[in-house]
Amino acid sequence: MTNESKRSSNLRSEDWVAVWTGGALILIVLVGIRPSVPTFSWGPDLAGRFAWLDTLGLTAVLGVLLLVLCGAAMRFMGRPAGPLLVAFPVIFVLAWVARVIAGHGVVKGWGITYVIVALCLGMLISNSLSLPAWLSEGIRTEFYIKTGLVILGTNVLFGEILRAGLLGLGQALLVILAVWYLCFWISRRLRLDDEFSAMLASAVSICGVSAAIATCGAVSGDRKRLSHVTSLVLIVAVPMTIVMPWVVERFRMPSVVGGAWLGGTIDTSGAVVAAGEILGESALNAAVIVKFSQNALLGLAAFAISLWWALRGDRAGDRPAVSVIWHRFPKFVLGFMGTSMLFSFIVSTGTVAQTAGLMKELRTWWFALAFVCIGLETRFRDLVSMERGRPAMAFLLAQGANIVWTLVVAYLLFGGVLFDIPAL
């Protein structure tokens, strides 16, 4: 294969196509084409009982747009688009059902987000029914998440992190460095290989599913292992979202410390927001700052992991060339960083403010599709049976240590021990 052919093939990889797909949506919004998106807030009262019905037309338009983009993406990757076009509507409808359920006032009051509902809905189907073969063509978990991550960059702005101070970044660094190494060490002691250990360590220490995806790309990991890790992240996040706010209130922790603790330990952004909202505005702000800081460090962490993995070689003493490092590096992370830089320093602040809600909604749809797919790929039996339950044990042990260590760091940084308590 010629160098030109190799470059063309690389640009058609799933990572790059996720960048092109997310970039296309961002470009559409920036040029002024800003479609209305459906809302999902409704309640048991007569006026709000069927509010979600008013947005069915908007939902259908959005579904067609995503269907066209996914079909075009498959064709650009050199894969047939037909099977996906048949299966995608089912995945989209399941994502829509999850968002409708999560939009109910009572469900919101319980702190249950669309992430949890989508995952549970997918797992309910996968563990009670036999999925038809044709539906598997629509289960493109990694592509959906990678595209959503590219769009996520539009909401992760460097200026906001700096205005929030260095405390969030300080906690994120202390947690990531300590917990990543500890989880990797535990996993290796449980006889898991480096690939599995790295994905587990990143998921626990950095930012959950996004970090697991980035690490999987950096180490050329196995998709089944990735699905296993992401399932562990989301399943464990459910009880943490409910129990940790109760612990904060039960032991009367300062709200800012409690929020920082939530943001540094709960591994999904949606669950962090849900848990923070239970405790109030100050806790929510602290939780978001810490989680925001961890998300912002994702690109740097992915680069470090890919560099380490490439330099270690596939065999002892085998150090690959720079081209191999570039080949292994997750390109969608570049898309995430590029869109963040674009919206931080180039796009006007007025446009950023006007498009923030729409960008978040578009990102949410891609993530909802991904979480439904993760649920559809998850078998409870597999969570225990994979490598005799050692990955689950490593994850739980590391998460337990993460909970303790992050609480100590949160008290030191946000509790007035080393610095003044921030007003959030």
Secondary structure, 3 states (H helix, E strand, C coil): CCHHHHHHHHHCCHHHHHHHHHHHHHHHHHCCCCCCCCCCCECCCCCCCCHHHHHHHHHHHHHHHHHHHHHHHHHHCCCCCHHHHHHHHHHHHHHHHHHHHHCEHHHHHCCCCHHHHHHHHHHHHHHHCCCCHHHHHHCCHHHHHHHHHHHHCCCCCHHHHHHCCCHHHHHHHHHHHHHHHHHHHHHHHCCCCHHHHHHHHHHHHHHCHHHHHHHHHHCCCCHHHHHHHHHHHHHHHHHHHHHHHHHHHHCCCCHHHHHHHHHHHCCCHHHHHHHHHHHCHHHHHHHHHHHHHHHHCHHHHHHHHHHHHHHHCCCCCCCCCHHHHHHHCCHHHHHHHHHHHHHHHHCCHHHHHHHHHHHHHHHHHHHHHHHHHHHHHCCHHHHHHHHHHHHHHHHHHHHHHHHHHHHHHHHHHHCCCCCCCCCC
